[in-house]
Amino acid sequence: MALLLAGALGTIGLVGCDRATGSTQPAEKAAVERIMVVGASTIAPLMSEIAKAYEQSHPGVRIEVQAGGSSRGVLDVRQGTAGIGMVSRELKSDEADLKHVMIAQDGVGMIVHKDNPIQRFTKQQIIDIYTGKLTNWRQLGGDDAPITVVSKAEGRSTLDIFSHFFGVKYKDIKAHVVIGDNQQGIQAVAGSPATVGYVSIGTAEYEAQHGAAIKLVPVDNQVPTTAAVAAGEYAIRRPLNLVFKEPLTATAKDLVQFAQSRDASALVKKQFFVPVAQ
């Protein structure tokens, strides 16, 4: 993941020693242009890999990626503290002042501990779990253990997608653990066989393949896999967007175009998301 540093879109000059003369006067070197990218924790790991690849072919550019949620991405771009925002949902009607491009697709899926015997949920069971009507795994055919409910913090786009699909308002969710990013959700579920949560499908598949003690669980006929998202067979899906205000600098514009390119598609797939570039 790209090193997270404080900064904003801009340039800085470099001072060095002239190797030919040994002088300590400022050497004529190209300025380093820094681009700040802020927003959705779902997109941040992918964007960090895209940033690394871009920097390798553009040595005069430093791209700083920070997570913090889709809402923060929108806010920071509007305030000018970030050149590019990451938003893991459709843009809202009141965000029409921002331009956006989709760099990948993802879904939101339910996860439990890998040792949990539950193999499938119904949509109503999830609604009842998250509104406090179902409180023990025994009621679902599982072990006799209280259900620990993990949910996202208000303002997170994953919560918006979950709430919209299941029709559960934020104020009605009875969560025992409230988390910010996907990694926190995966850690919470992996650390307790009695826990249930919802996270990015791409992130969950990536972490499960790398040893996290979690599994994705279907809801009715909705099977949470990257393949199902790619085939258009999964309903709880979302775009992964980069947002910005025009005019962008030439370099920032080029970075956005690179993130949409076929060259970046391999990085998208490596993070278990669905590329949009054909």
Protein Blocks (a to p, Z undefined) as FASTA:
>chain_A
ZZddeddedddddddddfknopabdcddddddddddedjfklmmmmmmmmmmmmmmmmkb
ccdddeebjklmmmmmmnopafbdcddbdddfklmmpccddfbdcdddddddfklmbfbd
cfklmmmmmnopacbfklnopacdddddddddehiaklmmmmmmnopafklpccfbdcfb
fmlmmmmmmmomkbccdddfklmmmmmmnopacddddehjbccdfklmmnopafbgcddd
ddddddddfklmmmmmmmmmmklmmmmmmnopacfbZZ
